[in-house]
């Protein structure tokens, strides 16, 4: 495992279960860093998770996601809900940490006892999310938070993984980011449970909303048609409508058994990802792995083997060793 600190369930599990936010922060750091014993901690708290509702907020850079998330968290907290915010930022090439630091941009919420904000770096993770995002959300869930808002990094076409991590996915677009066709090309239309046209006070917002609605009409009917909500995040306009849209979608999922289906699919994906991770670790630990990998890399580069032949040989040789 990575990480210098030794983290075990007995280190701060009791304080975590008692609602100590410092223990929550330490737990998240351990999960992010894959510190020694972090899986033991997750194993201890796993049975307490499953109660929080996960809302993903995604969309292109500059769409105003962070401002919307701030307003949503504040409104949920004002309604008596305990909220976690996972703000995923690009990775600094120098420190490996979050480059934009959404916790700083949301510092007006820092004093709210019902809101816990954590900024994470992608650390090269694809799909607009950090590798540990799901586990961090699970940790917040097990801590007893009612909702977890997951804001993606904002990298355009590779933002789609959030749909696999959330119960409801809110896609935020703005007039200047392009028309409905561009949104569809980026795949955002396919994952949206709620569509938000932010900066609705700008020219072209109404037209974009109409185009999005027409495009959604053409999608196959599956029991849910994403609503298109207009908002001006900087003024807090449209936030109540977004909250209502999320609530209606949640009700739809619960009544149609869709929530259970989505969460089961999420667990299955997690199992597959963990299997890939474990298998890669086992392979890398094989004595001949590194030398064979270097040899096959050279042979592929020289044109003696194709990557497919080389990977098959690598798998065969490593499998024989393990």
Short mmCIF file of the C-alpha atoms (twelve columns), coordinates in Angstrom:
data_MODEL
# 
_entry.id   MODEL 
# 
loop_
_atom_site.group_PDB 
_atom_site.id 
_atom_site.type_symbol 
_atom_site.label_atom_id 
_atom_site.label_alt_id 
_atom_site.label_comp_id 
_atom_site.label_asym_id 
_atom_site.label_seq_id 
_atom_site.Cartn_x 
_atom_site.Cartn_y 
_atom_site.Cartn_z 
_atom_site.pdbx_PDB_model_num 
ATOM 1   C CA . UNK A 1   0.000   0.000   0.000   1 
ATOM 2   C CA . UNK A 2   1.037   3.595   -0.517  1 
ATOM 3   C CA . UNK A 3   1.290   6.201   2.181   1 
ATOM 4   C CA . UNK A 4   3.610   6.688   5.104   1 
ATOM 5   C CA . UNK A 5   1.059   6.797   7.886   1 
ATOM 6   C CA . UNK A 6   -0.300  3.616   9.398   1 
ATOM 7   C CA . UNK A 7   -4.086  3.704   9.422   1 
ATOM 8   C CA . UNK A 8   -6.131  1.017   11.097  1 
ATOM 9   C CA . UNK A 9   -9.751  0.848   12.155  1 
ATOM 10  C CA . UNK A 10  -8.778  1.158   15.820  1 
ATOM 11  C CA . UNK A 11  -6.843  4.387   15.242  1 
ATOM 12  C CA . UNK A 12  -9.863  6.635   14.847  1 
ATOM 13  C CA . UNK A 13  -12.860 4.411   14.108  1 
ATOM 14  C CA . UNK A 14  -14.501 5.192   17.443  1 
ATOM 15  C CA . UNK A 15  -14.234 8.946   16.913  1 
ATOM 16  C CA . UNK A 16  -15.402 8.548   13.303  1 
ATOM 17  C CA . UNK A 17  -18.528 6.682   14.425  1 
ATOM 18  C CA . UNK A 18  -19.115 9.311   17.112  1 
ATOM 19  C CA . UNK A 19  -19.359 12.018  14.451  1 
ATOM 20  C CA . UNK A 20  -15.908 13.585  14.851  1 
ATOM 21  C CA . UNK A 21  -15.232 15.570  11.670  1 
ATOM 22  C CA . UNK A 22  -11.494 15.481  12.189  1 
ATOM 23  C CA . UNK A 23  -11.710 11.694  12.101  1 
ATOM 24  C CA . UNK A 24  -13.731 11.945  8.870   1 
ATOM 25  C CA . UNK A 25  -11.047 14.170  7.348   1 
ATOM 26  C CA . UNK A 26  -8.322  11.735  8.400   1 
ATOM 27  C CA . UNK A 27  -10.276 8.808   6.985   1 
ATOM 28  C CA . UNK A 28  -10.692 10.533  3.628   1 
ATOM 29  C CA . UNK A 29  -6.974  11.347  3.496   1 
ATOM 30  C CA . UNK A 30  -6.160  7.705   4.209   1 
ATOM 31  C CA . UNK A 31  -8.496  6.539   1.423   1 
ATOM 32  C CA . UNK A 32  -7.125  9.071   -1.067  1 
ATOM 33  C CA . UNK A 33  -3.507  8.199   -0.308  1 
ATOM 34  C CA . UNK A 34  -4.161  4.448   -0.080  1 
ATOM 35  C CA . UNK A 35  -2.374  4.553   3.255   1 
ATOM 36  C CA . UNK A 36  -1.479  1.331   5.022   1 
ATOM 37  C CA . UNK A 37  -4.601  -0.270  6.416   1 
ATOM 38  C CA . UNK A 38  -7.104  1.952   4.591   1 
ATOM 39  C CA . UNK A 39  -8.959  -1.071  3.280   1 
ATOM 40  C CA . UNK A 40  -9.346  -2.393  6.809   1 
ATOM 41  C CA . UNK A 41  -10.984 0.896   7.721   1 
ATOM 42  C CA . UNK A 42  -13.337 0.748   4.723   1 
ATOM 43  C CA . UNK A 43  -14.207 -2.815  5.624   1 
ATOM 44  C CA . UNK A 44  -15.186 -1.731  9.138   1 
ATOM 45  C CA . UNK A 45  -17.447 1.111   7.998   1 
ATOM 46  C CA . UNK A 46  -18.925 -0.435  4.832   1 
ATOM 47  C CA . UNK A 47  -22.026 -1.776  6.543   1 
ATOM 48  C CA . UNK A 48  -22.990 1.723   7.672   1 
ATOM 49  C CA . UNK A 49  -23.086 3.102   4.110   1 
ATOM 50  C CA . UNK A 50  -25.979 3.028   1.652   1 
ATOM 51  C CA . UNK A 51  -28.212 5.675   3.221   1 
ATOM 52  C CA . UNK A 52  -26.826 8.837   1.596   1 
ATOM 53  C CA . UNK A 53  -28.137 10.020  -1.761  1 
ATOM 54  C CA . UNK A 54  -25.395 10.780  -4.295  1 
ATOM 55  C CA . UNK A 55  -25.832 13.638  -6.760  1 
ATOM 56  C CA . UNK A 56  -23.273 14.149  -9.520  1 
ATOM 57  C CA . UNK A 57  -22.749 17.626  -10.971 1 
ATOM 58  C CA . UNK A 58  -20.935 17.626  -14.298 1 
ATOM 59  C CA . UNK A 59  -20.502 19.705  -17.418 1 
ATOM 60  C CA . UNK A 60  -17.838 21.565  -19.397 1 
ATOM 61  C CA . UNK A 61  -15.292 23.896  -17.772 1 
ATOM 62  C CA . UNK A 62  -16.617 27.335  -16.920 1 
ATOM 63  C CA . UNK A 63  -20.237 26.238  -16.701 1 
ATOM 64  C CA . UNK A 64  -20.561 27.479  -13.115 1 
ATOM 65  C CA . UNK A 65  -20.700 24.073  -11.454 1 
ATOM 66  C CA . UNK A 66  -18.919 25.134  -8.270  1 
ATOM 67  C CA . UNK A 67  -21.242 28.089  -7.722  1 
ATOM 68  C CA . UNK A 68  -24.276 25.872  -8.230  1 
ATOM 69  C CA . UNK A 69  -22.891 23.223  -5.881  1 
ATOM 70  C CA . UNK A 70  -22.347 25.885  -3.215  1 
ATOM 71  C CA . UNK A 71  -25.961 27.022  -3.492  1 
ATOM 72  C CA . UNK A 72  -27.309 23.459  -3.526  1 
ATOM 73  C CA . UNK A 73  -25.291 22.492  -0.445  1 
ATOM 74  C CA . UNK A 74  -26.444 25.620  1.365   1 
ATOM 75  C CA . UNK A 75  -30.109 24.984  0.571   1 
ATOM 76  C CA . UNK A 76  -29.910 21.334  1.610   1 
ATOM 77  C CA . UNK A 77  -28.214 22.344  4.871   1 
ATOM 78  C CA . UNK A 78  -30.844 25.011  5.517   1 
ATOM 79  C CA . UNK A 79  -33.461 22.272  5.179   1 
ATOM 80  C CA . UNK A 80  -31.752 20.301  7.954   1 
ATOM 81  C CA . UNK A 81  -29.754 17.901  5.788   1 
ATOM 82  C CA . UNK A 82  -26.125 16.987  6.427   1 
ATOM 83  C CA . UNK A 83  -24.242 17.397  3.159   1 
ATOM 84  C CA . UNK A 84  -20.886 16.222  1.862   1 
ATOM 85  C CA . UNK A 85  -19.251 17.893  -1.135  1 
ATOM 86  C CA . UNK A 86  -16.575 16.083  -3.142  1 
ATOM 87  C CA . UNK A 87  -15.045 18.662  -5.490  1 
ATOM 88  C CA . UNK A 88  -12.713 16.983  -7.972  1 
ATOM 89  C CA . UNK A 89  -10.071 19.264  -9.488  1 
ATOM 90  C CA . UNK A 90  -7.234  18.796  -11.988 1 
ATOM 91  C CA . UNK A 91  -3.967  17.516  -10.566 1 
ATOM 92  C CA . UNK A 92  -1.078  19.899  -10.043 1 
ATOM 93  C CA . UNK A 93  1.927   18.625  -12.028 1 
ATOM 94  C CA . UNK A 94  4.175   19.825  -9.185  1 
ATOM 95  C CA . UNK A 95  2.448   18.756  -5.968  1 
ATOM 96  C CA . UNK A 96  0.008   16.108  -7.171  1 
ATOM 97  C CA . UNK A 97  -2.713  17.993  -5.291  1 
ATOM 98  C CA . UNK A 98  -5.925  19.675  -6.428  1 
ATOM 99  C CA . UNK A 99  -5.013  22.523  -8.772  1 
ATOM 100 C CA . UNK A 100 -8.094  24.735  -8.440  1 
ATOM 101 C CA . UNK A 101 -8.994  24.049  -4.828  1 
ATOM 102 C CA . UNK A 102 -12.798 24.157  -4.783  1 
ATOM 103 C CA . UNK A 103 -12.691 24.220  -0.970  1 
ATOM 104 C CA . UNK A 104 -11.223 27.715  -1.273  1 
ATOM 105 C CA . UNK A 105 -13.915 28.783  -3.728  1 
ATOM 106 C CA . UNK A 106 -16.558 27.439  -1.339  1 
ATOM 107 C CA . UNK A 107 -15.015 28.976  1.774   1 
ATOM 108 C CA . UNK A 108 -18.239 30.800  2.566   1 
ATOM 109 C CA . UNK A 109 -19.695 27.406  3.472   1 
ATOM 110 C CA . UNK A 110 -16.746 26.335  5.614   1 
ATOM 111 C CA . UNK A 111 -18.378 27.488  8.843   1 
ATOM 112 C CA . UNK A 112 -21.605 25.585  8.221   1 
ATOM 113 C CA . UNK A 113 -21.675 22.612  10.584  1 
ATOM 114 C CA . UNK A 114 -23.980 20.685  8.259   1 
ATOM 115 C CA . UNK A 115 -21.618 20.870  5.264   1 
ATOM 116 C CA . UNK A 116 -18.353 18.968  4.861   1 
ATOM 117 C CA . UNK A 117 -16.275 19.919  1.803   1 
ATOM 118 C CA . UNK A 118 -13.390 17.934  0.396   1 
ATOM 119 C CA . UNK A 119 -11.369 18.934  -2.655  1 
ATOM 120 C CA . UNK A 120 -9.680  16.069  -4.477  1 
ATOM 121 C CA . UNK A 121 -7.151  15.841  -7.283  1 
ATOM 122 C CA . UNK A 122 -7.853  13.554  -10.231 1 
ATOM 123 C CA . UNK A 123 -4.253  12.263  -10.059 1 
ATOM 124 C CA . UNK A 124 -4.593  11.221  -13.669 1 
ATOM 125 C CA . UNK A 125 -7.952  9.526   -13.222 1 
ATOM 126 C CA . UNK A 126 -10.079 9.493   -16.404 1 
ATOM 127 C CA . UNK A 127 -13.708 10.460  -16.669 1 
ATOM 128 C CA . UNK A 128 -13.467 13.694  -14.699 1 
ATOM 129 C CA . UNK A 129 -13.197 11.870  -11.367 1 
ATOM 130 C CA . UNK A 130 -10.398 10.847  -9.058  1 
ATOM 131 C CA . UNK A 131 -9.757  7.124   -8.652  1 
ATOM 132 C CA . UNK A 132 -10.844 7.246   -4.996  1 
ATOM 133 C CA . UNK A 133 -13.958 9.384   -5.513  1 
ATOM 134 C CA . UNK A 134 -16.372 6.506   -4.956  1 
ATOM 135 C CA . UNK A 135 -14.591 5.401   -1.793  1 
ATOM 136 C CA . UNK A 136 -14.532 8.967   -0.443  1 
ATOM 137 C CA . UNK A 137 -18.266 9.265   -1.104  1 
ATOM 138 C CA . UNK A 138 -18.773 5.935   0.671   1 
ATOM 139 C CA . UNK A 139 -16.786 7.248   3.659   1 
ATOM 140 C CA . UNK A 140 -18.994 10.341  3.860   1 
ATOM 141 C CA . UNK A 141 -22.063 8.128   3.548   1 
ATOM 142 C CA . UNK A 142 -20.906 5.854   6.380   1 
ATOM 143 C CA . UNK A 143 -20.172 8.926   8.502   1 
ATOM 144 C CA . UNK A 144 -23.897 9.666   8.413   1 
ATOM 145 C CA . UNK A 145 -24.235 12.454  5.845   1 
ATOM 146 C CA . UNK A 146 -27.627 12.585  4.131   1 
ATOM 147 C CA . UNK A 147 -26.439 13.715  0.710   1 
ATOM 148 C CA . UNK A 148 -23.136 13.728  -1.142  1 
ATOM 149 C CA . UNK A 149 -22.644 16.172  -4.019  1 
ATOM 150 C CA . UNK A 150 -19.895 15.088  -6.433  1 
ATOM 151 C CA . UNK A 151 -18.596 17.863  -8.673  1 
ATOM 152 C CA . UNK A 152 -16.431 16.647  -11.556 1 
ATOM 153 C CA . UNK A 153 -13.279 18.267  -12.806 1 
ATOM 154 C CA . UNK A 154 -14.818 19.803  -15.932 1 
ATOM 155 C CA . UNK A 155 -12.869 18.228  -18.772 1 
ATOM 156 C CA . UNK A 156 -15.518 18.016  -21.455 1 
ATOM 157 C CA . UNK A 157 -15.994 14.710  -23.237 1 
ATOM 158 C CA . UNK A 158 -14.383 12.519  -20.569 1 
ATOM 159 C CA . UNK A 159 -16.778 13.578  -17.800 1 
ATOM 160 C CA . UNK A 160 -19.034 10.592  -18.220 1 
ATOM 161 C CA . UNK A 161 -17.855 8.434   -15.312 1 
ATOM 162 C CA . UNK A 162 -19.861 10.534  -12.877 1 
ATOM 163 C CA . UNK A 163 -23.025 8.797   -14.073 1 
ATOM 164 C CA . UNK A 164 -21.595 5.549   -12.705 1 
ATOM 165 C CA . UNK A 165 -20.895 7.119   -9.320  1 
ATOM 166 C CA . UNK A 166 -24.129 9.030   -8.658  1 
ATOM 167 C CA . UNK A 167 -27.792 8.252   -8.113  1 
ATOM 168 C CA . UNK A 168 -28.831 11.408  -9.969  1 
ATOM 169 C CA . UNK A 169 -26.620 13.141  -12.529 1 
ATOM 170 C CA . UNK A 170 -27.065 16.869  -13.129 1 
ATOM 171 C CA . UNK A 171 -25.470 18.154  -16.341 1 
ATOM 172 C CA . UNK A 172 -24.713 21.885  -16.409 1 
ATOM 173 C CA . UNK A 173 -24.218 23.696  -19.721 1 
ATOM 174 C CA . UNK A 174 -24.038 27.366  -20.706 1 
ATOM 175 C CA . UNK A 175 -25.021 29.173  -23.913 1 
ATOM 176 C CA . UNK A 176 -21.453 29.953  -24.932 1 
ATOM 177 C CA . UNK A 177 -20.372 26.311  -24.548 1 
ATOM 178 C CA . UNK A 178 -22.237 25.410  -27.744 1 
ATOM 179 C CA . UNK A 179 -25.679 24.318  -28.839 1 
ATOM 180 C CA . UNK A 180 -27.635 21.179  -28.041 1 
ATOM 181 C CA . UNK A 181 -25.847 19.279  -30.797 1 
ATOM 182 C CA . UNK A 182 -22.476 19.925  -29.140 1 
ATOM 183 C CA . UNK A 183 -23.824 18.724  -25.810 1 
ATOM 184 C CA . UNK A 184 -25.060 15.584  -27.511 1 
ATOM 185 C CA . UNK A 185 -21.698 15.024  -29.218 1 
ATOM 186 C CA . UNK A 186 -19.970 15.207  -25.849 1 
ATOM 187 C CA . UNK A 187 -22.198 12.412  -24.562 1 
ATOM 188 C CA . UNK A 188 -23.600 14.606  -21.811 1 
ATOM 189 C CA . UNK A 189 -27.159 14.187  -23.066 1 
ATOM 190 C CA . UNK A 190 -26.885 10.448  -22.555 1 
ATOM 191 C CA . UNK A 191 -26.015 10.635  -18.863 1 
ATOM 192 C CA . UNK A 192 -28.187 13.586  -17.816 1 
ATOM 193 C CA . UNK A 193 -31.037 12.996  -15.380 1 
ATOM 194 C CA . UNK A 194 -31.438 16.754  -14.999 1 
ATOM 195 C CA . UNK A 195 -30.173 19.338  -17.500 1 
ATOM 196 C CA . UNK A 196 -29.323 22.847  -16.322 1 
ATOM 197 C CA . UNK A 197 -28.751 25.790  -18.645 1 
ATOM 198 C CA . UNK A 198 -26.725 28.060  -16.390 1 
ATOM 199 C CA . UNK A 199 -25.978 31.750  -17.032 1 
ATOM 200 C CA . UNK A 200 -29.510 31.942  -18.381 1 
ATOM 201 C CA . UNK A 201 -29.347 35.729  -18.425 1 
ATOM 202 C CA . UNK A 202 -26.996 35.554  -21.401 1 
ATOM 203 C CA . UNK A 203 -27.936 35.699  -25.063 1 
ATOM 204 C CA . UNK A 204 -28.866 32.351  -26.569 1 
ATOM 205 C CA . UNK A 205 -29.917 30.682  -23.320 1 
ATOM 206 C CA . UNK A 206 -33.599 30.364  -24.224 1 
ATOM 207 C CA . UNK A 207 -32.753 29.025  -27.667 1 
ATOM 208 C CA . UNK A 208 -30.373 26.483  -26.210 1 
ATOM 209 C CA . UNK A 209 -32.993 25.318  -23.712 1 
ATOM 210 C CA . UNK A 210 -35.503 24.863  -26.562 1 
ATOM 211 C CA . UNK A 211 -32.965 22.876  -28.607 1 
ATOM 212 C CA . UNK A 212 -32.195 20.659  -25.642 1 
ATOM 213 C CA . UNK A 213 -35.888 19.960  -25.057 1 
ATOM 214 C CA . UNK A 214 -36.413 19.095  -28.726 1 
ATOM 215 C CA . UNK A 215 -33.400 16.795  -28.670 1 
ATOM 216 C CA . UNK A 216 -34.684 15.075  -25.534 1 
ATOM 217 C CA . UNK A 217 -38.022 14.503  -27.230 1 
ATOM 218 C CA . UNK A 218 -36.195 12.399  -29.816 1 
ATOM 219 C CA . UNK A 219 -34.634 10.117  -27.211 1 
ATOM 220 C CA . UNK A 220 -36.249 6.709   -26.647 1 
ATOM 221 C CA . UNK A 221 -38.758 6.799   -23.816 1 
ATOM 222 C CA . UNK A 222 -37.445 4.926   -20.762 1 
ATOM 223 C CA . UNK A 223 -39.810 6.226   -18.135 1 
ATOM 224 C CA . UNK A 224 -37.857 9.392   -17.403 1 
ATOM 225 C CA . UNK A 225 -37.363 12.469  -19.555 1 
ATOM 226 C CA . UNK A 226 -34.729 14.832  -18.114 1 
ATOM 227 C CA . UNK A 227 -36.163 18.271  -17.331 1 
ATOM 228 C CA . UNK A 228 -34.323 21.355  -18.602 1 
ATOM 229 C CA . UNK A 229 -33.896 23.946  -15.853 1 
ATOM 230 C CA . UNK A 230 -32.756 27.541  -16.379 1 
ATOM 231 C CA . UNK A 231 -30.467 29.070  -13.755 1 
ATOM 232 C CA . UNK A 232 -28.225 32.024  -12.958 1 
ATOM 233 C CA . UNK A 233 -25.948 30.531  -10.320 1 
ATOM 234 C CA . UNK A 234 -24.254 33.781  -9.351  1 
ATOM 235 C CA . UNK A 235 -27.640 35.136  -8.260  1 
ATOM 236 C CA . UNK A 236 -29.011 31.883  -6.854  1 
ATOM 237 C CA . UNK A 237 -31.763 31.832  -9.472  1 
ATOM 238 C CA . UNK A 238 -33.038 28.425  -10.500 1 
ATOM 239 C CA . UNK A 239 -31.545 26.612  -7.497  1 
ATOM 240 C CA . UNK A 240 -34.953 25.725  -6.034  1 
ATOM 241 C CA . UNK A 241 -36.012 24.346  -9.422  1 
ATOM 242 C CA . UNK A 242 -32.890 22.166  -9.564  1 
ATOM 243 C CA . UNK A 243 -33.568 20.860  -6.059  1 
ATOM 244 C CA . UNK A 244 -37.113 20.033  -7.078  1 
ATOM 245 C CA . UNK A 245 -35.952 18.270  -10.255 1 
ATOM 246 C CA . UNK A 246 -33.499 16.141  -8.267  1 
ATOM 247 C CA . UNK A 247 -36.212 15.294  -5.722  1 
ATOM 248 C CA . UNK A 248 -38.650 14.281  -8.468  1 
ATOM 249 C CA . UNK A 249 -36.015 12.110  -10.139 1 
ATOM 250 C CA . UNK A 250 -35.194 10.447  -6.832  1 
ATOM 251 C CA . UNK A 251 -38.881 9.733   -6.254  1 
ATOM 252 C CA . UNK A 252 -39.125 8.283   -9.760  1 
ATOM 253 C CA . UNK A 253 -36.162 5.980   -9.124  1 
ATOM 254 C CA . UNK A 254 -37.521 4.799   -5.791  1 
ATOM 255 C CA . UNK A 255 -40.976 4.070   -7.193  1 
ATOM 256 C CA . UNK A 256 -39.654 2.274   -10.282 1 
ATOM 257 C CA . UNK A 257 -36.972 0.296   -8.428  1 
ATOM 258 C CA . UNK A 258 -34.447 2.188   -10.522 1 
ATOM 259 C CA . UNK A 259 -32.438 3.261   -7.492  1 
ATOM 260 C CA . UNK A 260 -31.797 -0.346  -6.484  1 
ATOM 261 C CA . UNK A 261 -30.859 -1.187  -10.067 1 
ATOM 262 C CA . UNK A 262 -28.416 1.716   -10.330 1 
ATOM 263 C CA . UNK A 263 -26.756 0.919   -7.028  1 
ATOM 264 C CA . UNK A 264 -26.432 -2.760  -7.885  1 
ATOM 265 C CA . UNK A 265 -24.759 -1.808  -11.183 1 
ATOM 266 C CA . UNK A 266 -22.435 0.498   -9.241  1 
ATOM 267 C CA . UNK A 267 -21.411 -2.325  -6.895  1 
ATOM 268 C CA . UNK A 268 -20.802 -4.620  -9.867  1 
ATOM 269 C CA . UNK A 269 -18.561 -2.027  -11.544 1 
ATOM 270 C CA . UNK A 270 -16.696 -1.561  -8.273  1 
ATOM 271 C CA . UNK A 271 -16.104 -5.301  -7.987  1 
ATOM 272 C CA . UNK A 272 -14.800 -5.447  -11.549 1 
ATOM 273 C CA . UNK A 273 -12.491 -2.478  -10.953 1 
ATOM 274 C CA . UNK A 274 -11.166 -4.020  -7.737  1 
ATOM 275 C CA . UNK A 275 -10.603 -7.324  -9.524  1 
ATOM 276 C CA . UNK A 276 -8.605  -5.564  -12.240 1 
ATOM 277 C CA . UNK A 277 -6.609  -3.728  -9.589  1 
ATOM 278 C CA . UNK A 278 -5.899  -6.892  -7.579  1 
ATOM 279 C CA . UNK A 279 -4.957  -8.862  -10.684 1 
ATOM 280 C CA . UNK A 280 -2.587  -6.136  -11.831 1 
ATOM 281 C CA . UNK A 281 -0.955  -6.076  -8.388  1 
ATOM 282 C CA . UNK A 282 -0.531  -9.855  -8.428  1 
ATOM 283 C CA . UNK A 283 0.939   -9.787  -11.923 1 
ATOM 284 C CA . UNK A 284 3.333   -6.962  -11.066 1 
ATOM 285 C CA . UNK A 285 4.546   -8.954  -8.057  1 
ATOM 286 C CA . UNK A 286 5.572   -11.915 -10.197 1 
ATOM 287 C CA . UNK A 287 9.404   -12.212 -10.294 1 
ATOM 288 C CA . UNK A 288 9.675   -12.205 -14.089 1 
ATOM 289 C CA . UNK A 289 7.084   -9.476  -14.701 1 
ATOM 290 C CA . UNK A 290 9.316   -6.403  -15.038 1 
ATOM 291 C CA . UNK A 291 12.017  -8.084  -17.147 1 
ATOM 292 C CA . UNK A 292 9.461   -9.740  -19.394 1 
ATOM 293 C CA . UNK A 293 7.535   -6.499  -19.779 1 
ATOM 294 C CA . UNK A 294 10.707  -4.675  -20.841 1 
ATOM 295 C CA . UNK A 295 11.629  -7.451  -23.274 1 
ATOM 296 C CA . UNK A 296 8.200   -7.535  -24.873 1 
ATOM 297 C CA . UNK A 297 8.064   -3.748  -25.061 1 
ATOM 298 C CA . UNK A 298 11.308  -3.761  -27.032 1 
ATOM 299 C CA . UNK A 299 10.073  -6.505  -29.344 1 
ATOM 300 C CA . UNK A 300 6.868   -4.626  -30.074 1 
ATOM 301 C CA . UNK A 301 8.819   -1.436  -30.758 1 
ATOM 302 C CA . UNK A 302 11.100  -3.347  -33.150 1 
ATOM 303 C CA . UNK A 303 8.106   -4.767  -34.994 1 
ATOM 304 C CA . UNK A 304 8.819   -8.355  -33.954 1 
ATOM 305 C CA . UNK A 305 5.485   -8.672  -32.134 1 
ATOM 306 C CA . UNK A 306 2.168   -6.889  -32.142 1 
ATOM 307 C CA . UNK A 307 0.909   -5.480  -28.814 1 
ATOM 308 C CA . UNK A 308 -1.809  -8.142  -28.844 1 
ATOM 309 C CA . UNK A 309 0.680   -10.984 -29.203 1 
ATOM 310 C CA . UNK A 310 2.923   -9.454  -26.551 1 
ATOM 311 C CA . UNK A 311 0.131   -8.979  -24.020 1 
ATOM 312 C CA . UNK A 312 -1.054  -12.564 -24.584 1 
ATOM 313 C CA . UNK A 313 2.466   -13.846 -23.982 1 
ATOM 314 C CA . UNK A 314 2.880   -11.646 -20.906 1 
ATOM 315 C CA . UNK A 315 -0.392  -12.943 -19.495 1 
ATOM 316 C CA . UNK A 316 0.548   -16.557 -20.215 1 
ATOM 317 C CA . UNK A 317 4.002   -16.308 -18.636 1 
ATOM 318 C CA . UNK A 318 2.853   -14.386 -15.563 1 
ATOM 319 C CA . UNK A 319 -0.113  -16.734 -15.059 1 
ATOM 320 C CA . UNK A 320 2.263   -19.679 -15.054 1 
ATOM 321 C CA . UNK A 321 4.328   -18.043 -12.304 1 
ATOM 322 C CA . UNK A 322 1.397   -17.168 -10.064 1 
# 
